[in-house]
């Protein structure tokens, strides 16, 4: 999982580096790329994440991101997509998350329930 601070990461991991974690009330705004990038990570829970005005996506679930759960929160005002679920991401759930804008879902068995204002790019 990557939290970018205006793209100042020293190195991007090639294997899972954060699994079965809990992140609550993170405020991810104004980053040059994605606000949140779940990259090759599984079984994480995100509660009331705010991700807005980022240079790319509010949140991205990449290939091999599996069984992650989002509850509540708000994704809006991001440049490309509010949420992007890439091909190869499987069985992720987004429940009650506000997405004011476009969501791209190329994942497998993604469940989106009760999220408002979603326009699908799929």
C-alpha positions, 0 to 999 in steps of 0.5 A: 500500500502506498501513501504518496506525499507528492510522489516522493517515494524512495522505492516502490515495493514489488511484493505485498508490504501491507496486509490485513491492516486497518486505516481510519480517517485518513485525509489524503489530499493534494498529491501529485498522483493517487491519494491512495494506491493499494498495490498488491495488498490484501485484506485491508480495511479502510474506514472513512477515508477522504481522498480529494483533489489529487493529480490522478485517482482518489484511490486505486486498487491495482492488480493482485489487490484482493479482499480489501474493504472500504466503509464510508468516506469520500472520494471527490475532485480527483483529476482522473477517477475517484476510484480505479479498480484495475484488471486483476484486482479481485473481490474488493468491497466499497460500501457507503463511500461517497464518490462524486464523479467517475469510477473505473472498475475493471476488477473481478467481483468488485462489490459497490453498495450504497455509494452515491453519485457514481458514474461508471467508466466500465 
